[in-house]
Amino acid sequence: MVVHQHRRTGGALVAAAVVLGAASGCGGAAQDRAPDGSAAVRAAADVLARSGSARARTAMEMATGGTRVTIRGEGGVDFRNRMGQLVVMLPDDAAGKAEHRPITELLTPGALYMKNRGAGVPEDKWVRVDTTSLSDGNLVTGGATDPVAAAELLRGARDVSYVGETELAGTKVRHYRGTTDIARAARAASPHARGALEAAAKGFSKDLVPFDAYLDEAGRLRKVRHRFSYENNGVIDVSSTTLLYGFGTPVTVQLPASRDIFAGKIAE
């Protein structure tokens, strides 16, 4: 399986499409006895912004034609300033070679910066992608769903049910399951996230995205899994998981200077 790197006419999409399915299930079906389940899930982005920052692990699994590829990432997110940095690891078969240098990604409102992008980009240069121009709003393009966008997407949550209480790394969490409407989330999103989600609402083949969300006692999102479906020479199913921990850990994101941004053509 290869990670698709492509450019769509009209500036729709430039980059890698990938996906992880690292979400673990929670046992025991239950009625929605937790108070305000829908409200708590929809408020996840606001609670994270008040929390400040956190460490993050991401996993994305893409399935197409009976083949799966998984990409993993790790880094930190400043939810207050809506910025983050991830180091994304491509699997060997996705890179088409035995080894591939990790891709460093800088996540900012409206833009994704990638270093070690490959595809004809010099090793010392960054690629800048306008996320509002991507047909998926960068929910899957970079091989990791931006944790800020993952939380903003929950603003469109509907049909939320309470699965039960469980533990994540020793922390008690409540597990909720439902679907989120991308267009609804875009309308309710914070201004910095609205453009990318509006693009995603137009680009995905299905408006409703199933999710599993895990909130701690403070209402902080600890883990979320979204299951996307979109068309690119056939239907591609993507499972994207974000795990948040180490709240309050300082996160510093330094954007590259303009001279360090690659302005040439990116190979297909």
C-alpha positions as CSV (number, residue, x, y, z in Angstrom):
1,M,0.0,0.0,0.0
2,V,1.3,3.4,-0.8
3,V,0.5,6.7,0.7
4,H,-1.2,8.7,-2.0
5,Q,0.6,12.0,-2.9
6,H,-1.2,14.0,-5.4
7,R,-2.4,17.4,-6.6
8,R,-5.9,17.9,-7.7
9,T,-6.8,20.4,-10.4
10,G,-8.0,23.7,-8.9
11,G,-5.8,23.4,-5.8
12,A,-8.1,21.0,-4.1
13,L,-5.6,18.7,-2.5
14,V,-1.8,18.5,-2.3
15,A,-0.3,15.8,-0.1
16,A,-0.5,12.5,1.6
17,A,-3.7,10.7,2.5
18,V,-3.4,8.1,5.3
19,V,-5.1,6.8,8.2
20,L,-4.9,5.0,11.5
21,G,-7.2,2.9,13.5
22,A,-5.7,2.8,17.0
23,A,-8.9,3.1,18.8
24,S,-9.7,0.5,21.4
25,G,-13.3,-0.4,22.1
26,C,-15.0,0.0,25.4
27,G,-17.0,-2.9,26.7
28,G,-20.6,-2.9,27.8
29,A,-23.5,-1.2,26.1
30,A,-25.5,1.1,28.3
31,Q,-28.2,3.6,28.2
32,D,-27.3,7.3,28.2
33,R,-27.4,7.9,31.9
34,A,-24.6,10.4,32.0
35,P,-26.0,13.9,32.3
36,D,-25.6,16.3,29.3
37,G,-23.6,13.8,27.2
38,S,-24.3,15.7,24.0
39,A,-23.5,19.1,25.5
40,A,-20.2,17.7,27.1
41,V,-19.0,16.3,23.7
42,R,-19.9,19.5,21.8
43,A,-18.1,21.6,24.4
44,A,-14.8,19.5,24.1
45,A,-13.0,22.1,22.0
46,D,-13.8,25.0,24.5
47,V,-12.7,22.9,27.4
48,L,-9.4,22.1,25.7
49,A,-8.8,25.8,24.9
50,R,-9.2,26.6,28.6
51,S,-6.9,23.7,29.5
52,G,-4.1,25.3,27.5
53,S,-1.9,22.5,26.1
54,A,-1.3,18.8,26.0
55,R,0.9,16.1,24.5
56,A,-0.7,14.1,21.7
57,R,-0.4,10.8,19.9
58,T,-2.2,10.2,16.6
59,A,-2.8,7.2,14.5
60,M,-4.4,7.0,11.1
61,E,-5.5,3.9,9.2
62,M,-6.6,3.9,5.6
63,A,-8.3,1.0,4.0
64,T,-8.8,0.7,0.2
65,G,-9.0,-2.3,-2.1
66,G,-8.5,-4.7,0.8
67,T,-5.2,-3.1,1.8
68,R,-4.5,-1.1,5.0
69,V,-1.8,1.4,5.9
70,T,-1.2,2.9,9.3
71,I,0.6,6.1,10.1
72,R,1.5,7.3,13.6
73,G,2.4,10.7,15.0
74,E,3.4,12.2,18.3
75,G,3.9,15.8,19.5
76,G,2.3,18.6,21.4
77,V,-0.7,21.0,20.9
78,D,-1.3,24.5,22.2
79,F,-5.1,24.6,22.3
80,R,-5.2,28.2,23.5
81,N,-3.3,29.5,20.4
82,R,-4.5,26.7,18.1
83,M,-1.1,25.5,17.1
84,G,0.8,22.2,17.3
85,Q,3.7,20.2,16.2
86,L,3.7,16.5,15.3
87,V,6.4,14.1,14.1
88,V,4.7,11.7,11.7
89,M,6.1,8.3,11.0
90,L,5.4,6.6,7.7
91,P,5.3,2.8,7.6
92,D,8.0,1.2,5.4
93,D,5.6,0.0,2.7
94,A,3.9,3.4,2.5
95,A,7.2,5.1,1.7
96,G,8.1,2.4,-0.9
97,K,11.5,1.9,0.7
98,A,13.1,0.3,3.8
99,E,13.4,3.6,5.6
100,H,11.8,7.0,5.5
101,R,12.7,10.1,7.4
102,P,9.9,11.3,9.8
103,I,7.8,14.1,8.6
104,T,7.7,17.2,10.9
105,E,4.3,18.9,10.7
106,L,3.4,22.3,12.1
107,L,-0.3,22.8,12.6
108,T,-1.6,26.4,12.5
109,P,-5.0,28.0,11.8
110,G,-5.5,27.8,8.1
111,A,-2.2,26.2,7.2
112,L,-0.1,23.0,7.5
113,Y,3.7,23.1,7.2
114,M,5.6,19.9,6.4
115,K,9.3,19.2,6.5
116,N,10.9,16.0,5.0
117,R,7.8,16.0,2.8
118,G,9.7,14.2,0.0
119,A,8.1,14.3,-3.5
120,G,10.9,16.5,-4.9
121,V,11.1,18.9,-2.0
122,P,14.7,19.6,-0.7
123,E,15.4,18.2,2.7
124,D,16.0,21.6,4.2
125,K,12.8,23.1,2.9
126,W,9.2,23.3,4.3
127,V,6.0,22.9,2.3
128,R,3.1,25.1,3.2
129,V,-0.4,24.0,2.4
130,D,-3.5,26.1,2.8
131,T,-5.9,23.8,4.6
132,T,-9.0,25.7,3.4
133,S,-8.0,24.6,-0.1
134,L,-7.9,20.9,0.7
135,S,-11.0,18.9,-0.1
136,D,-10.8,17.2,3.3
137,G,-9.8,20.3,5.3
138,N,-6.7,18.5,6.4
139,L,-8.7,16.0,8.5
140,V,-6.7,13.2,6.7
141,T,-4.3,14.8,4.3
142,G,-1.3,15.1,6.6
143,G,-1.5,11.6,7.9
144,A,-2.8,12.9,11.2
145,T,-6.0,14.7,12.1
146,D,-5.0,18.0,13.7
147,P,-6.1,17.6,17.3
148,V,-7.6,21.0,17.4
149,A,-9.7,20.1,14.3
150,A,-10.6,16.8,15.9
151,A,-12.1,18.5,18.8
152,E,-13.8,21.2,16.7
153,L,-15.5,18.5,14.7
154,L,-17.3,17.3,17.7
155,R,-19.3,20.6,17.8
156,G,-21.6,18.9,15.2
157,A,-22.2,15.9,17.5
158,R,-25.7,14.3,17.3
159,D,-27.3,11.0,18.4
160,V,-24.8,10.8,21.3
161,S,-25.1,7.8,23.6
162,Y,-23.3,7.0,26.8
163,V,-21.4,3.7,26.5
164,G,-20.0,3.6,30.0
165,E,-17.0,4.5,32.3
166,T,-13.5,3.1,31.6
167,E,-9.9,4.0,32.2
168,L,-7.2,5.5,29.9
169,A,-3.7,5.4,31.3
170,G,-5.1,5.2,34.9
171,T,-7.5,8.1,34.3
172,K,-11.3,7.5,34.6
173,V,-13.1,8.6,31.5
174,R,-16.6,8.5,30.2
175,H,-17.1,6.9,26.8
176,Y,-19.6,8.5,24.4
177,R,-20.5,7.3,20.9
178,G,-22.4,9.1,18.2
179,T,-22.1,10.9,14.8
180,T,-21.0,14.4,13.9
181,D,-22.2,16.4,11.0
182,I,-19.3,18.1,9.4
183,A,-21.3,21.0,8.0
184,R,-23.0,21.6,11.3
185,A,-19.6,21.5,13.0
186,A,-18.3,24.1,10.5
187,R,-21.2,26.5,11.3
188,A,-20.5,26.1,15.1
189,A,-16.7,26.1,14.8
190,S,-14.4,28.8,16.2
191,P,-13.4,31.3,13.5
192,H,-9.9,29.8,13.1
193,A,-11.3,26.3,12.3
194,R,-14.3,27.3,10.2
195,G,-12.7,27.5,6.8
196,A,-11.0,24.1,6.9
197,L,-14.2,22.4,8.1
198,E,-16.3,24.1,5.5
199,A,-13.9,22.7,2.9
200,A,-14.2,19.2,4.5
201,A,-18.0,19.5,4.4
202,K,-17.9,19.8,0.6
203,G,-15.2,17.2,0.1
204,F,-16.2,14.1,2.0
205,S,-18.6,11.6,0.4
206,K,-20.7,11.4,3.6
207,D,-21.7,14.3,5.8
208,L,-22.0,12.3,9.0
209,V,-18.9,11.0,10.7
210,P,-19.2,8.3,13.4
211,F,-17.1,8.9,16.5
212,D,-16.1,7.6,19.9
213,A,-15.1,10.2,22.4
214,Y,-13.6,9.8,25.9
215,L,-13.9,12.7,28.4
216,D,-12.4,12.9,31.9
217,E,-14.1,14.2,35.0
218,A,-13.0,17.8,34.0
219,G,-14.7,17.4,30.6
220,R,-11.3,17.3,28.8
221,L,-11.2,15.2,25.7
222,R,-8.7,12.4,26.3
223,K,-9.3,10.3,23.2
224,V,-11.4,10.5,20.1
225,R,-11.7,8.3,17.1
226,H,-13.4,9.5,13.9
227,R,-14.3,7.2,10.9
228,F,-14.2,9.1,7.6
229,S,-15.2,8.0,4.2
230,Y,-14.2,9.9,1.0
231,E,-13.7,9.2,-2.7
232,N,-10.3,9.2,-4.5
233,N,-10.3,6.8,-7.4
234,G,-12.7,4.7,-5.3
235,V,-14.0,4.9,-1.7
236,I,-11.4,5.1,1.0
237,D,-12.3,4.4,4.6
238,V,-10.2,6.2,7.2
239,S,-10.1,5.7,10.9
240,S,-8.3,8.5,12.8
241,T,-7.5,8.4,16.5
242,T,-6.2,11.2,18.7
243,L,-4.9,10.5,22.3
244,L,-4.3,13.5,24.6
245,Y,-2.3,13.4,27.8
246,G,0.2,15.5,29.8
247,F,-2.1,18.5,30.0
248,G,-0.2,21.7,30.8
249,T,3.0,20.6,29.2
250,P,4.6,23.6,27.5
251,V,4.3,23.6,23.7
252,T,6.4,25.9,21.5
253,V,5.7,26.1,17.7
254,Q,8.2,28.2,15.6
255,L,7.1,28.8,12.1
256,P,9.7,28.6,9.3
257,A,11.0,31.8,7.7
258,S,9.6,32.5,4.2
259,R,13.0,31.7,2.7
260,D,12.8,28.2,4.1
261,I,9.5,27.5,2.4
262,F,9.7,25.5,-0.9
263,A,8.1,27.4,-3.8
264,G,8.6,24.9,-6.5
265,K,6.4,22.1,-7.9
266,I,5.7,19.1,-5.8
267,A,6.1,15.8,-7.6
268,E,3.1,13.6,-8.0
